[in-house]
Amino acid sequence: MAELIVAILKQKELSFTVFDSEWPVTLTGFTEVWIVGGDGTLNYFLNQYTNNELPLVIFPGGSGNDFHWVLYGQIEVEAQIEKVLNGQVKRVDAGICNGQWFINGVGIGFDGAIVHDLIGKSKLAGKASYLLSILKNIVSYSEKSCVTVMDSAIISQECMMLSIANGKRYGGAFHVAPKALLDDGLLDVTIVGCISPLRRVKYLPVIERGEHLDLPFVKYNTSKKINISSPHMLHAHLDGEYMASNTFEIEVVPNKVAFVV
């Protein structure tokens, strides 16, 4: 992927610098940042360069590339380069969870357990790794009691998973938050309550398609701030990067990041 981008830019006689083994100490002197990677690479960049104001471009180089899909859809590399070279700058929201930046979403509970299970393992393309981990955890994972405090609601219940999303999908094309918008100043909160292992298998494709928000065991809301607490230590992920805690303080930061689209 990176080699193709370099070849195209050379052909167009454009000036650029490639960093393929380490991140630059400073972004001074650059006009744009092009990143080849997945949601986790973008997450690293946001937390490494917290004050960056340069416009970004993300090319798919990860296992899921969900945020890339939200921004650019299904597009070939050559077509994306042409698009961004003639594109406009669009500012999108980001979020902070326990002091860490995220751009696509936070998954707590079952989603976090899946990411924990994938630590140190070679990831397969697309959602294959995610699906294999789901099959492993779908029977064994037990719901945890959580209190979720939002702008307009407080929900206390046993939860299988909680999704706090800025983008529409994660996990390699699972449309967990089909109504989410990147620039509305809100985070989409989806809470999945108690559900038997057999029904989990049944409804997995429904969640994948984003048709789950009206199911009786699902609660959906939007909020600028979300506080989640539990007596249990909960597995979680930020843009696919693992973390664990029994409390989560989450807040949207409107218009935080600029992308060329």
PELIN-V992486 format. One record per residue. N is the residue number from 0. RES is the residue in one small letter. D_CENTER is the distance of its C-alpha to the mean C-alpha in Angstrom with 1 decimal. Layout:
# PELIN-V992486
[[N,RES,D_CENTER] [N,RES,D_CENTER]]
This chain:
# PELIN-V992486
[[0,m,21.1] [1,a,22.0] [2,e,25.6] [3,l,25.6] [4,i,24.0] [5,v,26.7] [6,a,29.4] [7,i,28.6] [8,l,28.5] [9,k,31.8] [10,q,33.3] [11,k,32.5] [12,e,34.0] [13,l,31.1] [14,s,30.9] [15,f,27.9] [16,t,27.2] [17,v,25.2] [18,f,23.6] [19,d,23.0] [20,s,23.8] [21,e,23.0] [22,w,21.3] [23,p,23.7] [24,v,25.3] [25,t,25.2] [26,l,24.0] [27,t,27.4] [28,g,29.1] [29,f,26.1] [30,t,25.3] [31,e,21.9] [32,v,19.3] [33,w,18.2] [34,i,15.6] [35,v,15.6] [36,g,12.7] [37,g,9.3] [38,d,5.9] [39,g,8.0] [40,t,10.8] [41,l,9.4] [42,n,8.4] [43,y,12.0] [44,f,13.4] [45,l,12.4] [46,n,13.9] [47,q,16.8] [48,y,17.8] [49,t,17.2] [50,n,20.0] [51,n,19.2] [52,e,20.4] [53,l,20.6] [54,p,18.8] [55,l,16.1] [56,v,15.8] [57,i,13.2] [58,f,14.8] [59,p,13.5] [60,g,14.4] [61,g,12.0] [62,s,12.2] [63,g,9.6] [64,n,9.0] [65,d,6.9] [66,f,6.3] [67,h,9.9] [68,w,11.0] [69,v,10.1] [70,l,12.1] [71,y,14.8] [72,g,15.0] [73,q,17.1] [74,i,19.2] [75,e,21.3] [76,v,21.1] [77,e,24.5] [78,a,23.7] [79,q,20.6] [80,i,22.8] [81,e,25.4] [82,k,23.0] [83,v,21.6] [84,l,25.2] [85,n,26.4] [86,g,23.3] [87,q,22.8] [88,v,20.6] [89,k,18.1] [90,r,16.7] [91,v,13.4] [92,d,12.3] [93,a,10.2] [94,g,10.4] [95,i,12.4] [96,c,12.4] [97,n,15.7] [98,g,16.2] [99,q,13.0] [100,w,10.8] [101,f,7.1] [102,i,6.0] [103,n,3.0] [104,g,4.0] [105,v,6.7] [106,g,8.6] [107,i,12.2] [108,g,15.2] [109,f,15.2] [110,d,11.5] [111,g,12.1] [112,a,15.4] [113,i,14.2] [114,v,12.1] [115,h,15.3] [116,d,17.4] [117,l,15.8] [118,i,16.6] [119,g,19.3] [120,k,19.3] [121,s,19.2] [122,k,16.3] [123,l,17.5] [124,a,16.4] [125,g,14.1] [126,k,13.6] [127,a,16.9] [128,s,15.9] [129,y,13.6] [130,l,16.6] [131,l,19.1] [132,s,17.5] [133,i,17.3] [134,l,21.0] [135,k,21.9] [136,n,20.4] [137,i,21.0] [138,v,24.6] [139,s,24.6] [140,y,21.8] [141,s,23.5] [142,e,22.3] [143,k,22.3] [144,s,23.9] [145,c,21.7] [146,v,22.5] [147,t,20.0] [148,v,21.3] [149,m,20.1] [150,d,21.9] [151,s,24.1] [152,a,23.9] [153,i,24.2] [154,i,23.4] [155,s,24.9] [156,q,24.6] [157,e,23.8] [158,c,20.1] [159,m,18.7] [160,m,15.0] [161,l,13.4] [162,s,10.1] [163,i,9.4] [164,a,7.3] [165,n,7.5] [166,g,6.6] [167,k,8.7] [168,r,7.2] [169,y,5.4] [170,g,8.0] [171,g,9.9] [172,a,10.8] [173,f,10.8] [174,h,11.1] [175,v,10.4] [176,a,10.7] [177,p,13.1] [178,k,14.6] [179,a,11.8] [180,l,12.8] [181,l,11.4] [182,d,14.9] [183,d,16.4] [184,g,16.2] [185,l,14.8] [186,l,12.0] [187,d,12.3] [188,v,13.4] [189,t,14.1] [190,i,16.5] [191,v,17.9] [192,g,21.3] [193,c,23.9] [194,i,24.1] [195,s,26.3] [196,p,25.2] [197,l,27.0] [198,r,25.3] [199,r,21.9] [200,v,22.9] [201,k,24.2] [202,y,21.3] [203,l,18.5] [204,p,19.2] [205,v,19.3] [206,i,15.8] [207,e,14.8] [208,r,16.7] [209,g,15.4] [210,e,18.9] [211,h,18.6] [212,l,18.6] [213,d,22.5] [214,l,23.0] [215,p,25.3] [216,f,23.1] [217,v,20.0] [218,k,19.8] [219,y,17.8] [220,n,17.9] [221,t,16.6] [222,s,17.1] [223,k,17.0] [224,k,17.4] [225,i,16.6] [226,n,18.5] [227,i,18.3] [228,s,21.1] [229,s,22.6] [230,p,25.6] [231,h,23.6] [232,m,21.3] [233,l,18.0] [234,h,15.5] [235,a,11.9] [236,h,8.7] [237,l,6.5] [238,d,3.6] [239,g,6.3] [240,e,9.0] [241,y,11.7] [242,m,13.6] [243,a,16.3] [244,s,18.3] [245,n,20.4] [246,t,19.4] [247,f,16.3] [248,e,16.9] [249,i,14.1] [250,e,14.8] [251,v,13.6] [252,v,15.1] [253,p,16.2] [254,n,16.6] [255,k,15.3] [256,v,14.2] [257,a,16.4] [258,f,15.6] [259,v,18.5] [260,v,18.2]]
